[in-house]
Amino acid sequence: MPNLVLSGVCPQMEELNGLVFEYQGRTADNSPYYKAQDREEYIYYDSDCDGEGDSSVARWVLDDSSPSTSALVDLDEDQECNYLARFDASSSTGGPPSSGMWYMYCGTCGWIKVELTLEEDSSQSQAGDVLIAAARGVSSAGASIFLLVLAQLTRSFV
């Protein structure tokens, strides 16, 4: 899964622009989740953000709380719908939207609609693609495995 670069936040949350979110794994419902590099900010899918089941709309959220990988609802386990931004979505298929109108909490302005973009981090994929291409051209299985492991390590440091 590629890293994602966030842009388009409201001026009150400007420090979030340019954050690179790294794929961390999958939650209990098999949705991908991401963590910002060097910050406690997360993007994940929550089908019922307060766990009550009757009033909540499924959504992608930008949150400063880490999601549970074992809970099916209320992934930040706070029994509230408390987060920085949300994008209502009936399914997590395909991952978070690459672009869309999110509701974002913008301080004294309250909740406003902003067009957030989650663009693939091109610097991360280019270095790995070169090493993967090199690994495919090597005839020795051991050397191929070594180069693929090296590609994964390179992705985690780029």
C-alpha positions in Angstrom: 0.0 0.0 0.0 1.4 3.4 -0.9 2.0 6.2 1.6 -0.5 9.1 1.3 0.2 12.8 1.5 -2.6 15.0 3.0 -3.5 18.4 1.6 -6.4 20.8 1.6 -7.0 21.3 5.3 -8.6 24.5 6.7 -6.2 27.3 7.8 -6.7 26.6 11.5 -5.3 23.1 11.0 -2.6 24.1 8.5 0.1 22.0 10.3 -1.6 18.9 9.0 -0.9 19.9 5.3 1.9 17.8 3.9 1.7 15.0 6.5 2.7 11.7 5.0 0.5 8.8 6.2 2.1 5.3 6.2 0.0 2.2 5.8 0.0 0.4 9.2 -2.2 -2.7 8.5 -5.8 -3.6 8.7 -8.5 -3.1 11.4 -10.9 -5.9 12.5 -13.3 -5.3 9.6 -10.3 -5.6 7.1 -10.2 -1.8 6.4 -6.7 -0.3 5.9 -5.5 2.3 8.4 -2.6 4.8 8.2 -0.5 6.7 10.7 1.3 10.0 10.0 5.1 10.0 10.1 6.4 11.5 13.4 2.9 12.5 14.6 0.0 10.8 16.4 -2.5 11.4 13.6 -4.4 8.5 11.9 -6.8 7.8 9.0 -9.1 4.9 9.4 -12.6 3.7 8.6 -15.2 3.4 11.4 -18.6 2.0 10.7 -20.1 3.3 14.0 -17.9 5.9 15.7 -19.7 5.9 19.0 -20.6 2.2 19.2 -24.3 2.9 19.8 -25.4 1.4 16.5 -28.5 3.6 15.8 -27.4 7.1 15.0 -24.0 6.8 13.5 -23.0 7.0 9.8 -20.1 5.0 8.6 -17.1 7.2 7.7 -13.4 7.6 7.1 -11.9 9.7 10.0 -8.8 11.7 10.5 -8.1 11.3 14.3 -5.4 11.9 16.8 -6.3 8.6 18.5 -4.9 5.2 17.3 -7.6 2.9 16.1 -8.2 -0.5 17.7 -7.4 -3.4 15.4 -9.7 -5.7 17.3 -12.9 -3.6 17.7 -15.5 -3.6 14.9 -17.1 -0.3 16.0 -15.9 2.8 17.9 -12.3 2.2 16.9 -10.9 4.9 19.1 -12.9 3.4 22.0 -14.1 6.7 23.4 -17.9 6.1 23.0 -18.1 9.4 21.1 -17.8 10.6 17.6 -14.8 12.7 18.4 -12.2 13.3 15.6 -10.6 16.0 13.5 -12.3 15.3 10.2 -14.7 12.8 8.6 -15.8 11.6 5.1 -19.1 9.7 5.2 -18.8 6.5 3.2 -21.0 3.3 3.2 -17.9 1.1 2.5 -14.2 1.1 3.1 -13.6 -0.7 -0.2 -10.7 0.9 -2.1 -9.3 2.7 1.0 -9.8 6.4 1.9 -10.9 8.7 -1.0 -8.0 10.2 -2.9 -10.0 13.4 -3.0 -13.4 14.5 -1.6 -15.4 16.9 0.6 -14.6 16.1 4.3 -16.2 17.8 7.3 -13.3 19.2 9.4 -13.3 20.8 12.8 -11.6 24.2 12.3 -11.4 25.7 15.7 -13.5 28.8 16.1 -15.0 28.3 12.7 -16.5 25.0 13.8 -17.2 22.2 11.4 -16.8 23.2 7.7 -16.6 21.3 4.5 -13.1 21.2 3.0 -11.8 19.3 -0.1 -9.1 17.0 1.3 -6.7 15.2 -1.0 -4.7 12.1 -0.1 -2.2 11.8 -2.9 0.1 8.8 -3.3 3.6 9.7 -2.1 5.6 9.5 -5.4 9.0 9.7 -3.7 8.3 6.5 -1.8 7.1 4.4 -4.7 9.9 5.4 -7.2 12.8 4.1 -5.0 11.0 0.8 -4.3 10.0 0.3 -8.0 13.6 0.5 -9.1 14.7 -2.1 -6.6 11.7 -4.4 -7.4 12.5 -4.1 -11.1 16.2 -5.0 -10.3 15.0 -8.0 -8.2 12.9 -9.4 -11.1 15.9 -9.3 -13.4 18.1 -11.5 -11.1 18.1 -15.2 -11.9 19.1 -16.4 -8.4 16.2 -16.8 -6.1 18.2 -15.9 -3.0 19.4 -12.7 -4.6 15.8 -11.8 -5.7 14.6 -12.3 -2.1 17.4 -10.2 -0.8 16.6 -7.4 -3.2 12.9 -7.5 -2.4 13.7 -7.3 1.3 16.0 -4.4 0.6 13.1 -2.7 -1.4 10.8 -3.0 1.6 13.5 -1.6 3.9 14.0 1.3 1.5 10.3 2.1 1.4 10.2 2.4 5.2 13.1 4.9 5.3 12.1 7.0 2.3 
